[in-house]
Structures are given as C-alpha cells and as structure tokens.
Amino acid sequence: MLVGAALLGLIMASPVFVDLAVNAQRSARLSAADEFFTAMLPGTNSFKYLGMYLFSIFDPFWVGNPIEQGYPYLSFNGLCLTPLYFGLFLLSFFHGQWRKLWPWQLFAILCLVANVWPKAYLFMVHYMGFNLSRFQPLTGALLPAFVLCGYAADYIMRNKPDKAPSLIVPAVFILPLYLMGVLTLLWLNTPKLSVVYIMICCGVTAGLVCFVRTRKPILLQILSVVVVFAYSSGLMLTRPLEQIQTSSPLVKRIQAQTNDGSRYAKVGGKISYLVPPNEEALLGIRSIHSYDSLSSRNYQRLVLQLSEEGAISYGRFFISLSSGSKLSDPAFSYSGVGLLLSRDPNGVKLTKTPSRPLLYTQTKNFDEVGNQVIFRGVLREHSELNVERITEFDDLKRFEVTPSDQKTILFVSQQYHPCWKARSRGNTLETVIINNFYQGVVIPPQTHEVQLEFKPYVLWSWVPQLLYILFAVGALVNWMRKRYSKPAK
C-alpha cells in the first residue's frame, strides 16, 4: 500500500519534477563540491559536540530560548522533539513493537546517522538524488518519528505493560538524557540557566511516566497542550502587524525612479545588505541581483561581465556589483538597469544611468552562431525598428512590432528560459537565446504582433489529478457493479 501511495504521489507531482529537472540542468548545483553540502551538518566531530547536538533534539531550552540573541548553543537548527515526543519515540522500541514498526524506526535511525556522519550524507548526495538542495537529513525523520509516537501511545493505552519494563524505560533512556543535559551545561561553561524550562522538562517527563503507568488518555492530552504552549510558542517569531514595515523611504525612492519597469543595481560592498533580492517581489521593484538556489550557469557568467566578483555559493547569491568599473562596458547596456545605488559619507546615493535603459528592441542587425543569436556592441545599436509593449504580466507579454521584409529579432531584457513560448496570431514562433543569456524571438517577415507566454510543465498538473479522479470513479463503479450484481437470496 505504501509503495502504491508513493507511486501515485510521484505521478501526481511529475510535472513539478520535470520543471525542477529543467532548472537543475541549467544550474551549477549539480556539480557542487562536497563541502557545499556538508556545511549544513552540525559540528559533531567529537563526543562533546555530538552529545550537545543529541541533547538539543531532546530539550534545547535548558539554557534559554534558542531563537533569542545570546543563546550559547549556536548550532541549534530548530529540530526539537521535546521530552514528551522524544520519550514516546523511545517507547516505540519496546514491548515487541519493533516487529511492526521497524521500517519507520530504521528510516529515522538512518536519517540521524546521515546527520552526524558526513560520509553517509555524501552517499545520499552522490547516489540517491539529494544533490538538488542541501539540508539536514534529520528533517526527513520528523514525520516518521511522530508516527512512531502515535503507535507508542496507542500501544500503551491498549496494552497494560509489565511493571518492570515500564520502569526500565525512563531509567535506561530518559535519565541519561538528563545527564547529557548536565554535561552540556558544563561544556558550555555558562552560568545562564532557565530554571522554568528545566522544571517544565522534569514535569513533562514525570507526566509521561505517569501516562505509561496509568494509561489515562487525559494525561497525554494535557502533556500535548503543555508542550505546545511551553515549547512551540517560544520558537515562533511573532510581531504585531502594525509594527511590520513593508516599505521605507529608500524603497519608495527606488519605486519612483524605476516605475518604467527598469531595474536598479547596487554598487559596492558597503550597500550589499540593503533591499535583499528575495524581497523585491513583495516590494514591487526589480534589480539584477538574485537569491536563487538554482540560478543558471548563464546567469553566473553574465554577472562576471558586470562585476569583478560574480555570484557566490554556486550562484545562490549575487547581492551587489563589487565596483562601478564595468558600468560603461557594452554588456551592461543589455541589463535594463536605469538606477544605481551606492553609499557615500552622506548616506545612500541614487544615480540615474546616463542613457535610458532599453527593456526590449527589434533589430535586423544580428549574427547567428550555431543555435545562438549574437548582438555586438551596445544594445542601442540594435534598436532601429520600433516595438511597443502592450501587455506586461509576470507570465505574459505582448508586443506590437514593426513589419519587415526580412527576418528580425525581438530582444527582451530577461533571462532566456525554454518554457517561454512565442506566438503570433496563432502561429508558433521560434525562441532563441541572445548573447548566451537574454530572451529572444525570431520574427518572420510581415509580422505585426508577438505574444510571449511562460508555460512551465506544472500547468499540466491537472492531467494526473484527472487520472486520479477517473481511477476513483472507476473503482466506485466496479464496487457498485459487484454489489448490485449479486443474485438475490
């Protein structure tokens, strides 16, 4: 049944996987070095740090709230089962339950091993398809761990355990965790203790032992509510809505000076932290910078034409131009940048580029090299034909172009992607990559209008859903046919 459910889920998610494969093939992430992935793992290269890490999964609150500044254990990553669920997880290994639960238990154990043993994690990266995104493998064990907690709680309520094992469990497993907590405090060498949380931890553990002995469901319900308010609520970053700023004077100035659809660029390292690229969609502004885990190799080559220092972390970050030395190079004229942000002694300085940026052009002046189109010189030398954008959405653009007696090229200042499809009055047009990065469309003679639409494979997600519905209808019809075709007694 589990295999069938996994296969069905794979089929239904297949359009998303196809889009992911297309982007992954264009990125540099498939060839990332091992150090890129192992940097995500916690530092457990000694018994001391291994013990501290394991204790943080049990209860990291002994020395304060992990999300507050000054928390001494810097490697906490948000994975905490709390004493209640950690204890239930351990109880699932007792009273012969492993005979039924061993696949879940083995999976959780392997995830923990991969999280603390880099060679095991790298095996997953190299041979099991975990090279698309780096993460801590233990996150994959959270759902199985809670499934095991449910099985353990159900077993306890249905079967009265023997007296000896029910006392051995907390003595053999829970108490060493408390010892590990004391050692963690000694290792951290910090006088800061959260007496309240230590008392909550002891109370939850005592409540779990009482639940094992009495099998009262109300105890488990009370403990679950206590854990939610004592642990989970403390890890939530909350703030009143009226205190959350969704704009600033700087953002408003950028919006006002790029309202023609042009982009801005930050120049110099001292300004790189302003306006993170992953917030631009929220703020309604655009730049040439990026925060993209699967940025293409073409993008990484392009930014090296605009800045001495390119994207870092295999293209994930490109947050500013290292200097303005390449602003006059022809490559910069294609970027659509009309505003430069820099810092001087008086603060942030906004400077308009000398010439108005071109976001789209139509030209007869181009070279073809293989399956690529090459524009030479600055972009303004390739704008001899008039073109007007009449529709502008994230996934749809329409242009009125100048009819010509020969083939022309429409240049659009955005990254080429194979899922952008071009049409003109029902006829499919060829899309091309310009200068190894930009989006282009081949315009046949006597063409008046071009429509460019983004059509990723995920748009076909309705097909697997429809097949699922048809399968369910077929199963229902088959059941009804069998039910009503039985001869009357």
C-alpha distance (Angstrom), angle and dihedral (degrees) to the residues before:
residue distance angle dihedral
M1 . . .
L2 3.80 . .
V3 3.81 90.8 .
G4 3.79 90.5 50.5
A5 3.80 91.8 48.7
A6 3.81 90.8 49.2
L7 3.81 91.4 49.0
L8 3.81 91.4 48.7
G9 3.80 90.9 49.3
L10 3.81 90.4 49.5
I11 3.80 91.6 52.1
M12 3.80 93.1 47.8
A13 3.81 92.0 48.8
S14 3.81 94.9 42.7
P15 3.85 95.9 105.2
V16 3.81 89.4 56.1
F17 3.80 90.8 48.2
V18 3.80 90.6 51.8
D19 3.82 91.4 53.2
L20 3.80 89.5 47.3
A21 3.80 90.9 51.0
V22 3.82 91.3 50.8
N23 3.81 92.1 52.2
A24 3.80 93.3 42.0
Q25 3.79 92.3 53.9
R26 3.80 89.9 54.2
S27 3.82 94.1 47.9
A28 3.79 133.3 77.4
R29 3.79 93.5 -127.4
L30 3.81 94.5 93.0
S31 3.80 89.1 66.4
A32 3.81 99.1 42.5
A33 3.80 118.3 140.9
D34 3.80 121.6 -108.2
E35 3.81 91.6 -109.6
F36 3.80 89.5 63.6
F37 3.81 90.7 63.4
T38 3.79 101.1 35.7
A39 3.81 89.7 54.6
M40 3.82 86.2 77.1
L41 3.81 94.1 60.0
P42 3.81 120.9 94.1
G43 3.79 117.6 -106.3
T44 3.82 102.1 -99.2
N45 3.80 100.1 146.9
S46 3.82 92.1 126.2
F47 3.79 136.1 41.9
K48 3.77 89.4 -110.6
Y49 3.80 95.8 58.0
L50 3.80 92.6 38.1
G51 3.79 89.3 55.8
M52 3.79 92.2 47.3
Y53 3.79 90.9 50.1
L54 3.81 94.2 49.1
F55 3.79 90.7 48.0
S56 3.81 90.5 51.5
I57 3.82 88.2 59.9
F58 3.82 88.7 53.4
D59 3.82 99.2 44.1
P60 3.83 124.4 -26.3
F61 3.82 94.0 176.5
W62 3.81 97.7 85.1
V63 3.80 90.0 95.9
G64 3.81 97.8 35.6
N65 3.78 140.7 -75.8
P66 3.83 109.3 -30.6
I67 3.80 94.2 -141.5
E68 3.79 95.3 54.6
Q69 3.79 122.8 95.6
G70 3.76 114.3 -97.9
Y71 3.79 95.0 33.5
P72 3.82 102.3 154.3
Y73 3.80 98.6 -145.8
L74 3.80 100.2 72.0
S75 3.82 97.0 -179.6
F76 3.81 97.2 66.7
N77 3.80 107.1 128.5
G78 3.78 103.4 -177.1
L79 3.82 97.5 -91.4
C80 3.79 107.8 129.1
L81 3.81 125.8 144.8
T82 3.83 92.3 -174.2
P83 3.83 121.0 -135.8
L84 3.83 91.7 -78.3
Y85 3.78 99.3 56.6
F86 3.78 94.3 32.6
G87 3.79 88.1 56.8
L88 3.82 93.2 46.9
F89 3.79 89.3 48.4
L90 3.82 90.4 55.2
L91 3.81 91.4 46.1
S92 3.81 89.9 59.2
F93 3.83 88.2 71.5
F94 3.82 93.6 60.8
H95 3.81 136.7 78.5
G96 3.80 93.6 31.9
Q97 3.80 94.5 -65.4
W98 3.80 90.5 130.3
R99 3.83 89.9 75.8
K100 3.80 88.7 70.3
L101 3.80 100.8 26.2
W102 3.79 101.9 42.3
P103 3.86 95.6 109.4
W104 3.82 90.8 56.6
Q105 3.78 92.0 42.7
L106 3.79 93.6 47.4
F107 3.79 91.3 49.9
A108 3.82 92.1 51.1
I109 3.81 91.7 47.5
L110 3.82 92.6 48.9
C111 3.81 90.2 50.5
L112 3.79 90.1 52.6
V113 3.82 91.0 47.6
A114 3.81 90.9 50.7
N115 3.80 89.4 49.2
V116 3.81 95.0 55.6
W117 3.84 99.9 30.2
P118 3.82 112.0 61.5
K119 3.82 94.2 -161.9
A120 3.81 90.9 60.0
Y121 3.80 91.0 49.6
L122 3.81 91.8 48.7
F123 3.81 89.1 52.0
M124 3.82 87.1 58.6
V125 3.80 90.3 47.8
H126 3.81 95.0 49.3
Y127 3.79 102.1 38.3
M128 3.81 110.1 16.3
G129 3.81 103.6 51.5
F130 3.81 98.3 -103.7
N131 3.81 92.9 129.3
L132 3.82 97.0 94.8
S133 3.78 95.7 77.0
R134 3.78 132.5 8.8
F135 3.79 117.1 -128.1
Q136 3.76 141.6 140.7
P137 3.82 109.2 -82.7
L138 3.80 91.4 -143.5
T139 3.80 89.4 73.6
G140 3.80 86.9 70.2
A141 3.81 89.7 60.1
L142 3.80 96.0 58.0
L143 3.81 96.8 87.6
P144 3.83 93.8 43.3
A145 3.81 88.7 48.0
F146 3.80 92.1 54.8
V147 3.81 90.2 45.7
L148 3.81 87.7 55.5
C149 3.81 89.7 48.4
G150 3.79 89.1 55.0
Y151 3.78 92.5 49.6
A152 3.81 91.0 48.5
A153 3.80 93.3 49.9
D154 3.81 91.2 47.1
Y155 3.80 91.8 49.6
I156 3.80 92.3 49.8
M157 3.81 92.5 51.2
R158 3.80 93.6 46.4
N159 3.80 99.9 41.0
K160 3.76 125.6 42.4
P161 3.82 104.0 -135.4
D162 3.75 123.9 -135.7
K163 3.78 114.8 -92.5
A164 3.79 97.2 -118.8
P165 3.84 99.6 50.3
S166 3.79 92.1 44.2
L167 3.79 89.2 57.9
I168 3.80 95.5 39.6
V169 3.82 93.4 57.7
P170 3.81 96.9 65.6
A171 3.79 91.6 37.1
V172 3.82 96.0 51.2
F173 3.80 100.6 36.1
I174 3.80 113.2 16.6
L175 3.81 98.2 44.6
P176 3.84 94.2 53.7
L177 3.78 87.5 55.4
Y178 3.78 89.2 58.4
L179 3.79 88.4 49.4
M180 3.79 88.3 51.6
G181 3.80 88.5 51.6
V182 3.80 91.3 54.3
L183 3.81 90.0 49.1
T184 3.80 89.6 49.4
L185 3.79 90.3 55.4
L186 3.80 89.6 50.8
W187 3.80 92.6 46.9
L188 3.81 92.4 48.9
N189 3.80 88.9 49.9
T190 3.79 91.1 -150.3
P191 3.79 127.2 144.6
K192 3.81 90.0 -154.0
L193 3.80 111.7 107.5
S194 3.78 128.9 168.3
V195 3.78 100.9 -140.4
V196 3.79 91.4 -179.9
Y197 3.80 93.7 56.3
I198 3.80 92.4 43.7
M199 3.80 88.6 54.4
I200 3.83 90.5 47.2
C201 3.81 89.9 50.7
C202 3.79 91.8 51.5
G203 3.80 91.2 45.5
V204 3.81 93.3 50.4
T205 3.81 90.9 48.2
A206 3.81 91.3 49.2
G207 3.80 89.2 48.2
L208 3.79 90.7 52.0
V209 3.80 90.7 52.2
C210 3.82 89.6 50.0
F211 3.79 89.9 50.2
V212 3.81 90.6 52.7
R213 3.81 90.9 50.1
T214 3.82 99.8 41.8
R215 3.83 102.2 28.6
K216 3.81 90.3 -144.6
P217 3.85 110.6 159.7
I218 3.80 90.8 -155.5
L219 3.81 89.1 65.5
L220 3.79 91.5 56.5
Q221 3.79 91.2 47.9
I222 3.80 92.0 50.8
L223 3.81 91.9 47.6
S224 3.81 91.2 49.8
V225 3.80 91.8 52.8
V226 3.82 91.5 46.7
V227 3.82 91.0 51.2
V228 3.80 92.2 49.9
F229 3.79 94.2 52.7
A230 3.81 97.3 35.1
Y231 3.81 99.5 44.3
S232 3.79 113.6 12.0
S233 3.80 97.0 44.7
G234 3.81 90.2 52.5
L235 3.81 91.3 59.1
M236 3.80 94.7 53.2
L237 3.78 116.9 104.1
T238 3.78 100.8 -143.1
R239 3.77 131.4 169.3
P240 3.81 133.1 166.2
L241 3.79 111.1 -92.8
E242 3.79 93.1 -123.2
Q243 3.82 89.4 59.4
I244 3.82 94.2 55.3
Q245 3.79 111.7 96.0
T246 3.81 114.6 -145.3
S247 3.77 95.3 177.6
S248 3.80 142.8 16.6
P249 3.80 138.7 -161.5
L250 3.82 89.1 -95.8
V251 3.80 93.0 51.6
K252 3.81 90.9 48.9
R253 3.81 90.6 52.1
I254 3.82 90.1 50.2
Q255 3.81 90.7 48.5
A256 3.79 92.1 50.3
Q257 3.81 94.0 49.9
T258 3.82 96.6 44.0
N259 3.81 98.9 41.6
D260 3.82 89.3 118.7
G261 3.83 89.2 71.8
S262 3.80 95.0 -98.5
R263 3.79 124.0 137.2
Y264 3.77 134.6 -120.3
A265 3.80 130.6 -138.4
K266 3.80 130.8 -154.7
V267 3.79 114.6 -134.7
G268 3.81 121.2 -156.7
G269 3.77 133.4 18.9
K270 3.81 94.4 -98.4
I271 3.79 90.9 70.6
S272 3.79 99.8 40.0
Y273 3.81 94.3 101.7
L274 3.82 93.8 59.4
V275 3.83 118.7 99.9
P276 3.83 102.1 -1.3
P277 3.83 111.6 -132.3
N278 3.82 93.1 -123.1
E279 3.83 89.7 63.7
E280 3.80 97.0 53.2
A281 3.81 95.4 92.7
L282 3.80 89.9 54.4
L283 3.80 92.1 48.6
G284 3.81 96.0 43.9
I285 3.81 96.9 -121.7
R286 3.80 133.9 115.8
S287 3.79 135.1 -145.8
I288 3.79 140.1 166.9
H289 3.81 90.5 -110.1
S290 3.79 124.9 99.0
Y291 3.77 147.3 -162.5
D292 3.79 100.4 -165.9
S293 3.79 126.6 144.1
L294 3.82 90.7 -159.1
S295 3.79 101.3 38.0
S296 3.78 110.9 159.9
R297 3.78 125.7 -105.5
N298 3.81 87.1 -122.2
Y299 3.80 90.3 59.4
Q300 3.79 91.3 49.6
R301 3.80 90.6 52.0
L302 3.80 90.9 47.3
V303 3.80 95.8 54.2
L304 3.80 89.1 54.0
Q305 3.82 86.4 62.6
L306 3.81 89.0 54.9
S307 3.80 101.3 39.3
E308 3.80 137.7 26.3
E309 3.79 89.0 -129.1
G310 3.77 115.8 48.9
A311 3.79 134.3 -164.0
I312 3.79 118.6 -41.2
S313 3.80 134.7 -145.7
Y314 3.83 92.6 36.7
G315 3.76 92.2 -49.2
R316 3.78 97.4 -47.7
F317 3.83 95.4 121.2
F318 3.77 132.1 36.8
I319 3.78 105.4 157.4
S320 3.82 106.0 157.2
L321 3.79 146.4 -1.3
S322 3.77 108.4 -98.2
S323 3.82 89.6 -135.9
G324 3.78 141.7 -20.0
S325 3.81 95.4 -104.4
K326 3.83 94.1 111.4
L327 3.79 99.1 43.2
S328 3.81 91.3 102.9
D329 3.81 94.7 48.7
P330 3.83 116.2 111.1
A331 3.83 90.9 -118.3
F332 3.80 90.7 65.7
S333 3.82 92.5 59.5
Y334 3.82 90.3 68.1
S335 3.82 95.0 55.1
G336 3.81 97.0 80.4
V337 3.82 91.8 -128.4
G338 3.80 114.4 155.8
L339 3.82 100.8 160.9
L340 3.81 132.1 51.0
L341 3.81 124.1 -158.8
S342 3.78 118.9 -157.5
R343 3.78 138.3 152.6
D344 3.79 127.9 -115.9
P345 3.84 131.7 167.9
N346 3.81 89.4 -81.7
G347 3.80 95.3 54.8
V348 3.79 134.3 -100.4
K349 3.78 113.9 1.4
L350 3.82 123.2 -155.6
T351 3.80 116.7 -157.7
K352 3.80 127.8 -179.1
T353 3.81 116.0 -135.1
P354 3.84 115.0 -108.1
S355 3.81 93.7 -110.6
R356 3.78 131.3 35.5
P357 3.82 109.9 -97.7
L358 3.79 119.1 -114.1
L359 3.80 114.8 -134.9
Y360 3.82 96.9 179.0
T361 3.81 135.0 10.2
Q362 3.81 139.9 173.4
T363 3.77 120.3 -140.7
K364 3.77 147.1 167.9
N365 3.79 89.6 -159.4
F366 3.80 107.1 92.8
D367 3.78 142.5 109.0
E368 3.78 127.4 -133.5
V369 3.80 118.5 -142.2
G370 3.78 111.6 179.0
N371 3.80 107.6 -53.5
Q372 3.81 93.3 -20.2
V373 3.77 133.9 88.2
I374 3.79 118.1 -138.2
F375 3.80 126.0 -155.0
R376 3.80 113.2 -165.7
G377 3.79 125.0 -155.9
V378 3.80 123.3 4.3
L379 3.79 121.3 -20.5
R380 3.82 94.0 -113.7
E381 3.82 88.3 69.3
H382 3.82 87.2 65.1
S383 3.81 99.2 52.5
E384 3.82 102.7 82.7
L385 3.82 93.5 123.6
N386 3.78 123.2 67.3
V387 3.81 118.1 -114.6
E388 3.80 128.5 173.4
R389 3.78 128.1 -164.9
I390 3.80 109.7 -136.8
T391 3.83 100.7 171.9
E392 3.79 127.5 34.4
F393 3.80 123.7 -178.4
D394 3.79 131.7 140.6
D395 3.82 91.6 -101.2
L396 3.81 102.9 22.0
K397 3.80 132.7 54.0
R398 3.80 128.1 171.7
F399 3.79 125.2 -167.0
E400 3.78 135.8 -171.5
V401 3.79 106.0 -142.7
T402 3.78 134.4 -171.4
P403 3.83 113.3 -98.9
S404 3.78 110.9 -123.1
D405 3.79 136.0 -173.9
Q406 3.81 90.6 -126.3
K407 3.77 140.1 40.5
T408 3.81 114.1 -72.4
I409 3.79 136.0 -177.9
L410 3.80 127.5 -122.6
F411 3.81 110.7 -149.0
V412 3.82 119.1 -156.9
S413 3.81 118.5 -172.5
Q414 3.80 96.8 -128.8
Q415 3.78 135.2 92.1
Y416 3.79 116.7 -78.1
H417 3.78 114.9 -113.5
P418 3.81 125.8 176.4
C419 3.83 91.1 -132.0
W420 3.81 92.7 66.5
K421 3.82 104.8 100.6
A422 3.80 123.9 -164.8
R423 3.80 127.3 -152.8
S424 3.78 138.0 170.0
R425 3.80 119.0 -160.7
G426 3.79 92.2 -28.9
N427 3.80 96.4 -42.2
T428 3.80 120.5 114.6
L429 3.79 115.7 -123.1
E430 3.78 127.9 -157.2
T431 3.80 117.8 -106.7
V432 3.80 119.3 -150.5
I433 3.78 139.2 -176.3
I434 3.80 115.4 -113.2
N435 3.81 121.0 -150.9
N436 3.79 89.8 -9.9
F437 3.81 92.9 -66.9
Y438 3.81 120.5 39.5
Q439 3.79 129.3 86.3
G440 3.77 117.4 -105.8
V441 3.81 137.8 175.9
V442 3.80 126.3 -156.0
I443 3.82 106.7 -131.3
P444 3.82 115.6 -156.1
P445 3.82 119.8 -141.2
Q446 3.81 117.7 -74.9
T447 3.80 94.6 18.5
H448 3.81 116.7 150.9
E449 3.80 104.7 178.6
V450 3.81 137.6 29.9
Q451 3.78 127.0 -165.4
L452 3.80 118.9 -163.1
E453 3.80 115.5 -167.0
F454 3.81 131.0 177.3
K455 3.81 109.9 -131.5
P456 3.81 112.4 174.9
Y457 3.79 120.1 -177.1
V458 3.80 90.1 -108.2
L459 3.81 87.4 78.5
W460 3.80 86.0 73.8
S461 3.81 91.9 61.2
W462 3.80 89.1 107.9
V463 3.83 90.6 69.5
P464 3.85 96.3 66.4
Q465 3.80 88.5 42.0
L466 3.80 90.3 53.1
L467 3.80 90.7 48.9
Y468 3.79 89.1 51.5
I469 3.81 90.9 52.0
L470 3.82 91.6 47.5
F471 3.80 89.8 50.0
A472 3.81 90.5 51.5
V473 3.82 91.9 47.6
G474 3.81 90.3 48.7
A475 3.79 91.6 50.4
L476 3.82 90.3 49.4
V477 3.82 92.6 49.1
N478 3.80 91.0 48.1
W479 3.81 91.0 50.2
M480 3.80 92.1 49.2
R481 3.80 91.6 46.9
K482 3.80 91.5 53.6
R483 3.78 92.6 44.1
Y484 3.79 97.4 51.2
S485 3.79 97.4 34.5
K486 3.82 92.9 66.6
P487 3.80 112.2 110.5
A488 3.79 115.4 -108.3
K489 3.79 116.0 -105.2
